[in-house]
Amino acid sequence: MQALTFKENHTNFHIGNLLSKIGNWTVFQAVDSNGFLGSIHIFKNEAINNKNNLS
C-alpha cells in the first residue's frame, strides 16, 4: 500500500496500490471508504508531491 499526496492540495491524498508508471503517468488503484480496493486513477507524475509506502 502507498499514500500519494499532491502538489496543488497537500491535504488531498489517496491510499492504495501503485499499478504502473507509463511515461509521465502513474496508474493507481485507490482504497474506497469501506476499505476495499476500488477505482483506478491516472495521475500525471508532476502532479504528485510525495509517495509513501505504508506498513
Biopython code that builds the backbone (N, CA, C, O; Angstrom):
import numpy as np
from Bio.PDB.StructureBuilder import StructureBuilder

atoms = [
    (1, "MET", "N", (0.842, -1.182, 0.000)),
    (1, "MET", "CA", (0.000, 0.000, 0.000)),
    (1, "MET", "C", (0.884, 1.241, 0.000)),
    (1, "MET", "O", (1.964, 1.268, 0.591)),
    (2, "GLN", "N", (0.390, 2.256, -0.678)),
    (2, "GLN", "CA", (1.078, 3.534, -0.729)),
    (2, "GLN", "C", (0.096, 4.659, -0.497)),
    (2, "GLN", "O", (-1.109, 4.506, -0.693)),
    (3, "ALA", "N", (0.627, 5.787, -0.080)),
    (3, "ALA", "CA", (-0.159, 7.009, 0.029)),
    (3, "ALA", "C", (0.445, 8.024, -0.929)),
    (3, "ALA", "O", (1.659, 8.225, -0.949)),
    (4, "LEU", "N", (-0.407, 8.663, -1.724)),
    (4, "LEU", "CA", (0.026, 9.716, -2.638)),
    (4, "LEU", "C", (-0.508, 11.047, -2.145)),
    (4, "LEU", "O", (-1.687, 11.153, -1.805)),
    (5, "THR", "N", (0.344, 12.066, -2.102)),
    (5, "THR", "CA", (-0.100, 13.431, -1.842)),
    (5, "THR", "C", (0.200, 14.257, -3.083)),
    (5, "THR", "O", (1.032, 13.876, -3.906)),
    (6, "PHE", "N", (-0.481, 15.390, -3.213)),
    (6, "PHE", "CA", (-0.425, 16.158, -4.454)),
    (6, "PHE", "C", (0.071, 17.568, -4.232)),
    (6, "PHE", "O", (-0.125, 18.144, -3.162)),
    (7, "LYS", "N", (0.718, 18.128, -5.251)),
    (7, "LYS", "CA", (1.325, 19.456, -5.168)),
    (7, "LYS", "C", (0.298, 20.563, -4.994)),
    (7, "LYS", "O", (0.527, 21.492, -4.220)),
    (8, "GLU", "N", (-0.821, 20.486, -5.690)),
    (8, "GLU", "CA", (-1.809, 21.577, -5.653)),
    (8, "GLU", "C", (-2.547, 21.647, -4.326)),
    (8, "GLU", "O", (-2.892, 22.736, -3.869)),
    (9, "ASN", "N", (-2.795, 20.505, -3.703)),
    (9, "ASN", "CA", (-3.551, 20.475, -2.455)),
    (9, "ASN", "C", (-2.924, 19.418, -1.549)),
    (9, "ASN", "O", (-3.172, 18.224, -1.717)),
    (10, "HIS", "N", (-2.110, 19.859, -0.588)),
    (10, "HIS", "CA", (-1.373, 18.925, 0.260)),
    (10, "HIS", "C", (-2.269, 18.129, 1.198)),
    (10, "HIS", "O", (-1.826, 17.126, 1.758)),
    (11, "THR", "N", (-3.520, 18.550, 1.385)),
    (11, "THR", "CA", (-4.430, 17.792, 2.242)),
    (11, "THR", "C", (-5.169, 16.716, 1.463)),
    (11, "THR", "O", (-5.852, 15.882, 2.057)),
    (12, "ASN", "N", (-5.041, 16.721, 0.137)),
    (12, "ASN", "CA", (-5.679, 15.726, -0.719)),
    (12, "ASN", "C", (-4.724, 14.546, -0.876)),
    (12, "ASN", "O", (-3.571, 14.732, -1.268)),
    (13, "PHE", "N", (-5.188, 13.341, -0.578)),
    (13, "PHE", "CA", (-4.335, 12.170, -0.720)),
    (13, "PHE", "C", (-5.177, 10.960, -1.104)),
    (13, "PHE", "O", (-6.396, 10.945, -0.930)),
    (14, "HIS", "N", (-4.501, 9.955, -1.625)),
    (14, "HIS", "CA", (-5.122, 8.668, -1.952)),
    (14, "HIS", "C", (-4.278, 7.569, -1.332)),
    (14, "HIS", "O", (-3.051, 7.662, -1.308)),
    (15, "ILE", "N", (-4.931, 6.529, -0.829)),
    (15, "ILE", "CA", (-4.255, 5.344, -0.301)),
    (15, "ILE", "C", (-4.645, 4.176, -1.188)),
    (15, "ILE", "O", (-5.818, 4.012, -1.522)),
    (16, "GLY", "N", (-3.668, 3.365, -1.572)),
    (16, "GLY", "CA", (-3.954, 2.220, -2.422)),
    (16, "GLY", "C", (-2.691, 1.602, -2.977)),
    (16, "GLY", "O", (-1.632, 1.664, -2.353)),
    (17, "ASN", "N", (-2.805, 1.001, -4.160)),
    (17, "ASN", "CA", (-1.693, 0.298, -4.798)),
    (17, "ASN", "C", (-1.275, 1.002, -6.079)),
    (17, "ASN", "O", (-2.105, 1.353, -6.917)),
    (18, "LEU", "N", (0.028, 1.199, -6.209)),
    (18, "LEU", "CA", (0.588, 1.705, -7.444)),
    (18, "LEU", "C", (0.594, 0.546, -8.440)),
    (18, "LEU", "O", (1.269, -0.460, -8.223)),
    (19, "LEU", "N", (-0.156, 0.691, -9.531)),
    (19, "LEU", "CA", (-0.254, -0.397, -10.507)),
    (19, "LEU", "C", (0.849, -0.323, -11.546)),
    (19, "LEU", "O", (1.451, -1.342, -11.884)),
    (20, "SER", "N", (1.125, 0.883, -12.063)),
    (20, "SER", "CA", (2.204, 1.027, -13.034)),
    (20, "SER", "C", (2.525, 2.497, -13.262)),
    (20, "SER", "O", (1.752, 3.393, -12.922)),
    (21, "LYS", "N", (3.690, 2.706, -13.846)),
    (21, "LYS", "CA", (4.092, 4.028, -14.310)),
    (21, "LYS", "C", (4.351, 3.892, -15.801)),
    (21, "LYS", "O", (5.165, 3.074, -16.230)),
    (22, "ILE", "N", (3.654, 4.697, -16.581)),
    (22, "ILE", "CA", (3.768, 4.638, -18.036)),
    (22, "ILE", "C", (4.117, 6.042, -18.517)),
    (22, "ILE", "O", (3.282, 6.946, -18.486)),
    (23, "GLY", "N", (5.349, 6.210, -18.956)),
    (23, "GLY", "CA", (5.777, 7.532, -19.405)),
    (23, "GLY", "C", (5.662, 8.536, -18.270)),
    (23, "GLY", "O", (6.270, 8.359, -17.214)),
    (24, "ASN", "N", (4.883, 9.589, -18.486)),
    (24, "ASN", "CA", (4.684, 10.648, -17.499)),
    (24, "ASN", "C", (3.432, 10.421, -16.657)),
    (24, "ASN", "O", (2.938, 11.358, -16.027)),
    (25, "TRP", "N", (2.914, 9.206, -16.633)),
    (25, "TRP", "CA", (1.655, 8.908, -15.948)),
    (25, "TRP", "C", (1.837, 7.821, -14.904)),
    (25, "TRP", "O", (2.644, 6.909, -15.086)),
    (26, "THR", "N", (1.084, 7.914, -13.804)),
    (26, "THR", "CA", (1.039, 6.905, -12.758)),
    (26, "THR", "C", (-0.381, 6.345, -12.698)),
    (26, "THR", "O", (-1.349, 7.103, -12.632)),
    (27, "VAL", "N", (-0.501, 5.023, -12.721)),
    (27, "VAL", "CA", (-1.797, 4.354, -12.629)),
    (27, "VAL", "C", (-1.896, 3.780, -11.216)),
    (27, "VAL", "O", (-1.026, 3.029, -10.774)),
    (28, "PHE", "N", (-2.974, 4.147, -10.515)),
    (28, "PHE", "CA", (-3.104, 3.883, -9.088)),
    (28, "PHE", "C", (-4.494, 3.344, -8.784)),
    (28, "PHE", "O", (-5.486, 3.896, -9.260)),
    (29, "GLN", "N", (-4.582, 2.271, -7.997)),
    (29, "GLN", "CA", (-5.872, 1.732, -7.566)),
    (29, "GLN", "C", (-6.092, 2.152, -6.118)),
    (29, "GLN", "O", (-5.340, 1.756, -5.228)),
    (30, "ALA", "N", (-7.122, 2.952, -5.889)),
    (30, "ALA", "CA", (-7.367, 3.544, -4.574)),
    (30, "ALA", "C", (-8.245, 2.656, -3.703)),
    (30, "ALA", "O", (-9.053, 1.868, -4.196)),
    (31, "VAL", "N", (-8.066, 2.803, -2.408)),
    (31, "VAL", "CA", (-8.930, 2.149, -1.412)),
    (31, "VAL", "C", (-10.150, 3.048, -1.214)),
    (31, "VAL", "O", (-10.007, 4.260, -1.051)),
    (32, "ASP", "N", (-11.353, 2.458, -1.226)),
    (32, "ASP", "CA", (-12.574, 3.258, -1.050)),
    (32, "ASP", "C", (-12.873, 3.458, 0.433)),
    (32, "ASP", "O", (-12.131, 2.973, 1.287)),
    (33, "SER", "N", (-13.934, 4.156, 0.733)),
    (33, "SER", "CA", (-14.271, 4.496, 2.117)),
    (33, "SER", "C", (-14.625, 3.273, 2.966)),
    (33, "SER", "O", (-14.644, 3.365, 4.193)),
    (34, "ASN", "N", (-14.907, 2.129, 2.331)),
    (34, "ASN", "CA", (-15.206, 0.891, 3.059)),
    (34, "ASN", "C", (-13.971, 0.017, 3.263)),
    (34, "ASN", "O", (-14.059, -1.058, 3.855)),
    (35, "GLY", "N", (-12.821, 0.482, 2.772)),
    (35, "GLY", "CA", (-11.583, -0.265, 2.935)),
    (35, "GLY", "C", (-11.289, -1.270, 1.839)),
    (35, "GLY", "O", (-10.365, -2.073, 1.971)),
    (36, "PHE", "N", (-12.059, -1.241, 0.755)),
    (36, "PHE", "CA", (-11.844, -2.155, -0.361)),
    (36, "PHE", "C", (-11.118, -1.443, -1.485)),
    (36, "PHE", "O", (-11.277, -0.237, -1.676)),
    (37, "LEU", "N", (-10.308, -2.206, -2.237)),
    (37, "LEU", "CA", (-9.691, -1.627, -3.422)),
    (37, "LEU", "C", (-10.797, -1.309, -4.411)),
    (37, "LEU", "O", (-11.649, -2.147, -4.707)),
    (38, "GLY", "N", (-10.771, -0.099, -4.909)),
    (38, "GLY", "CA", (-11.859, 0.347, -5.769)),
    (38, "GLY", "C", (-11.377, 0.916, -7.079)),
    (38, "GLY", "O", (-10.795, 0.207, -7.900)),
    (39, "SER", "N", (-11.617, 2.182, -7.271)),
    (39, "SER", "CA", (-11.434, 2.817, -8.569)),
    (39, "SER", "C", (-9.963, 2.960, -8.962)),
    (39, "SER", "O", (-9.065, 3.019, -8.122)),
    (40, "ILE", "N", (-9.765, 3.012, -10.266)),
    (40, "ILE", "CA", (-8.451, 3.223, -10.859)),
    (40, "ILE", "C", (-8.328, 4.706, -11.183)),
    (40, "ILE", "O", (-9.225, 5.297, -11.786)),
    (41, "HIS", "N", (-7.203, 5.306, -10.776)),
    (41, "HIS", "CA", (-6.934, 6.715, -11.056)),
    (41, "HIS", "C", (-5.665, 6.806, -11.884)),
    (41, "HIS", "O", (-4.736, 6.017, -11.710)),
    (42, "ILE", "N", (-5.637, 7.783, -12.790)),
    (42, "ILE", "CA", (-4.448, 8.047, -13.593)),
    (42, "ILE", "C", (-4.024, 9.478, -13.310)),
    (42, "ILE", "O", (-4.799, 10.415, -13.506)),
    (43, "PHE", "N", (-2.776, 9.644, -12.844)),
    (43, "PHE", "CA", (-2.255, 10.957, -12.475)),
    (43, "PHE", "C", (-1.010, 11.264, -13.281)),
    (43, "PHE", "O", (-0.230, 10.363, -13.591)),
    (44, "LYS", "N", (-0.817, 12.531, -13.624)),
    (44, "LYS", "CA", (0.456, 12.966, -14.189)),
    (44, "LYS", "C", (1.489, 12.937, -13.072)),
    (44, "LYS", "O", (1.211, 13.369, -11.953)),
    (45, "ASN", "N", (2.680, 12.431, -13.373)),
    (45, "ASN", "CA", (3.720, 12.315, -12.354)),
    (45, "ASN", "C", (4.060, 13.663, -11.733)),
    (45, "ASN", "O", (4.349, 13.729, -10.538)),
    (46, "GLU", "N", (4.032, 14.737, -12.513)),
    (46, "GLU", "CA", (4.392, 16.055, -11.985)),
    (46, "GLU", "C", (3.358, 16.602, -11.000)),
    (46, "GLU", "O", (3.660, 17.535, -10.257)),
    (47, "ALA", "N", (2.145, 16.041, -10.977)),
    (47, "ALA", "CA", (1.115, 16.479, -10.023)),
    (47, "ALA", "C", (1.293, 15.839, -8.651)),
    (47, "ALA", "O", (0.750, 16.325, -7.660)),
    (48, "ILE", "N", (2.058, 14.744, -8.596)),
    (48, "ILE", "CA", (2.255, 14.022, -7.338)),
    (48, "ILE", "C", (3.395, 14.659, -6.569)),
    (48, "ILE", "O", (4.500, 14.818, -7.089)),
    (49, "ASN", "N", (3.120, 15.020, -5.335)),
    (49, "ASN", "CA", (4.132, 15.643, -4.480)),
    (49, "ASN", "C", (4.985, 14.595, -3.765)),
    (49, "ASN", "O", (6.204, 14.741, -3.668)),
    (50, "ASN", "N", (4.345, 13.546, -3.269)),
    (50, "ASN", "CA", (5.052, 12.575, -2.459)),
    (50, "ASN", "C", (4.389, 11.208, -2.557)),
    (50, "ASN", "O", (3.166, 11.104, -2.649)),
    (51, "LYS", "N", (5.211, 10.157, -2.537)),
    (51, "LYS", "CA", (4.720, 8.777, -2.487)),
    (51, "LYS", "C", (5.319, 8.141, -1.249)),
    (51, "LYS", "O", (6.540, 8.108, -1.093)),
    (52, "ASN", "N", (4.472, 7.639, -0.370)),
    (52, "ASN", "CA", (4.919, 6.999, 0.864)),
    (52, "ASN", "C", (4.455, 5.555, 0.894)),
    (52, "ASN", "O", (3.289, 5.261, 0.630)),
    (53, "ASN", "N", (5.374, 4.653, 1.217)),
    (53, "ASN", "CA", (4.995, 3.261, 1.433)),
    (53, "ASN", "C", (4.395, 3.135, 2.826)),
    (53, "ASN", "O", (4.955, 3.653, 3.792)),
    (54, "LEU", "N", (3.276, 2.459, 2.935)),
    (54, "LEU", "CA", (2.614, 2.241, 4.226)),
    (54, "LEU", "C", (2.903, 0.834, 4.693)),
    (54, "LEU", "O", (2.972, -0.090, 3.883)),
    (55, "SER", "N", (3.072, 0.664, 5.983)),
    (55, "SER", "CA", (3.313, -0.685, 6.506)),
    (55, "SER", "C", (2.317, -1.026, 7.580)),
    (55, "SER", "O", (2.363, -2.121, 8.139)),
]
sb = StructureBuilder()
sb.init_structure("model")
sb.init_model(0)
sb.init_chain("A")
sb.init_seg("    ")
for serial, (resi, resn, name, xyz) in enumerate(atoms, 1):
    if name == "N":
        sb.init_residue(resn, " ", resi, " ")
    sb.init_atom(name, np.array(xyz, "f"), 0.0, 1.0, " ", f" {name:<3s}", serial, name[0])
structure = sb.get_structure()
